[in-house]
Amino acid sequence: MPWPLRLLALLLVVMLLVLQYRLWVGRGSLAEVASLERQIERQRARIAEMEERNALLRAEVESLKHGLDAIEARARRDLGMIKEGETFYQVVPAGEGE
């Protein structure tokens, strides 16, 4: 085989090795692309959770703005408030008060 063909074959092999390295290990490799796709999926799941939470908070804000029942329920639950004329009973399980 003449030396120009040997040189060309060697050059082609070297180029093939460089391209294979970039495909499997270098920047933009298949492993890096797969890792980025997993990160994107995690972020999409997180965004979906946050959108659901935001929708619940929006609904709660709307009910607090427009409904006295929601305000009353929140005051009873969070602040322990009772209406005038109601009697408050606290039940203590046996063994806790001793």
Secondary structure as UniProt FT lines:
FT   HELIX           3..24
FT   TURN            27..28
FT   HELIX           30..66
FT   HELIX           68..79
FT   TURN            84..85
FT   TURN            94..96
//
